[in-house]
């Protein structure tokens, strides 16, 4: 299942921040209607959500994230740093100092996986 919203390359960025703020996005949005219509089993939908939600959209429509940010005069590091400031504290794991915990690819880790 392809869980990228391909309407516009900025949509992946929107979905990423929606995930950080509200706890759903990128994979949850397309998985839910497929499950309701019987085109995807619930276990398969949950697996897609666990594997894709929260991952940074490094490319959209074949365009690298850095190319999308260049006209806005933002680096990838600045983009991530700014976006991380607005992360929902109830969703993302933090260490004892309050810093966000990230996986080896730089994606924020959540307290629990999303439910579809």
matplotlib code that plots the C-alpha trace (Angstrom):
import matplotlib.pyplot as plt

x = [0.0, 1.4, 0.6, 1.9, -0.6, 0.5, -1.7, 1.1, 4.7, 3.9, 1.2, 3.7, 5.1, 1.6, 0.9, 4.2, 3.3, -0.3, 1.2, 3.4, 0.6, -2.5, -1.2, -2.4, -1.4, 0.5, -0.5, -3.6, -5.6, -5.4, -5.5, -8.9, -11.1, -9.4, -10.1, -13.8, -14.3, -12.7, -9.8, -7.3, -7.4, -7.2, -3.9, -2.4, -3.6, -2.1, 1.2, 1.3, 0.5, 3.2, 5.8, 5.1, 3.4, 5.9, 8.5, 9.8, 8.7, 12.2, 10.7, 7.4, 6.5, 10.1, 11.3, 13.7, 12.6, 15.6, 14.4, 11.0, 12.6, 15.1, 12.6, 11.6, 15.3, 15.1, 17.6, 16.4, 18.0, 16.1, 12.9, 13.2, 14.2, 11.3, 8.7, 9.9, 9.2, 5.5, 5.3, 2.5, 4.2, 1.6, 2.5, 6.3, 8.8, 11.2, 14.2, 14.6, 15.8, 12.7, 14.5, 12.6, 13.8, 14.5, 15.3, 18.5, 17.0, 16.1, 12.3, 10.6, 9.5, 6.0, 4.6, 2.5, 1.6, -1.5, -4.7, -6.6]
y = [0.0, 3.4, 5.8, 9.0, 11.7, 12.6, 15.6, 18.0, 17.6, 19.8, 17.4, 15.0, 17.8, 18.6, 15.0, 14.7, 17.7, 16.6, 13.4, 15.2, 17.4, 15.2, 11.6, 10.5, 11.2, 9.9, 6.2, 6.4, 8.7, 6.4, 3.1, 3.9, 4.0, 1.0, -1.0, 0.2, -0.8, -4.2, -3.5, -3.8, -6.0, -4.3, -6.2, -5.0, -1.5, -1.4, -2.7, 0.1, 2.6, 1.3, 1.2, 4.6, 7.1, 9.5, 9.0, 12.2, 12.7, 12.9, 13.0, 13.8, 13.3, 12.4, 15.8, 15.7, 17.5, 19.9, 21.0, 21.8, 23.8, 25.7, 28.4, 29.0, 29.4, 26.6, 23.8, 20.3, 20.7, 24.0, 22.5, 19.5, 21.8, 24.2, 21.4, 19.5, 22.6, 22.1, 18.4, 17.2, 16.2, 13.5, 11.6, 11.7, 10.0, 12.3, 11.6, 12.8, 16.2, 16.7, 16.2, 14.3, 10.7, 9.9, 6.7, 6.2, 7.9, 11.0, 10.3, 11.1, 8.0, 7.8, 6.6, 4.0, 3.1, 4.6, 2.7, 2.5]
z = [0.0, -1.0, 1.9, 0.2, -0.5, -4.0, -4.6, -3.9, -2.7, 0.3, 1.5, 2.9, 5.0, 6.2, 7.0, 9.0, 11.2, 11.6, 13.0, 15.4, 16.6, 16.5, 16.5, 13.0, 9.5, 6.5, 6.8, 9.1, 6.7, 3.6, 5.6, 7.4, 4.3, 2.8, 5.9, 6.1, 2.4, 2.9, 0.5, 3.4, 6.5, 9.9, 10.7, 7.4, 8.0, 11.5, 10.1, 7.5, 10.2, 12.5, 9.7, 8.1, 10.5, 11.9, 9.3, 7.7, 4.1, 2.6, -0.9, -2.5, -6.1, -6.7, -5.3, -2.3, 0.8, 0.6, -2.9, -1.5, 1.3, -0.8, -2.1, 1.6, 2.5, 5.0, 5.5, 6.4, 9.9, 10.5, 9.2, 11.6, 14.5, 14.0, 13.5, 16.6, 18.8, 18.2, 18.8, 21.1, 24.4, 25.0, 21.8, 21.5, 23.8, 25.7, 27.8, 31.4, 30.3, 28.1, 24.7, 22.0, 21.5, 17.8, 16.0, 14.0, 11.0, 13.0, 13.2, 16.5, 18.5, 19.8, 23.1, 21.3, 17.8, 16.2, 16.0, 12.8]

ax = plt.figure().add_subplot(projection="3d")
ax.plot(x, y, z, "-o")
ax.set_aspect("equal")
plt.show()
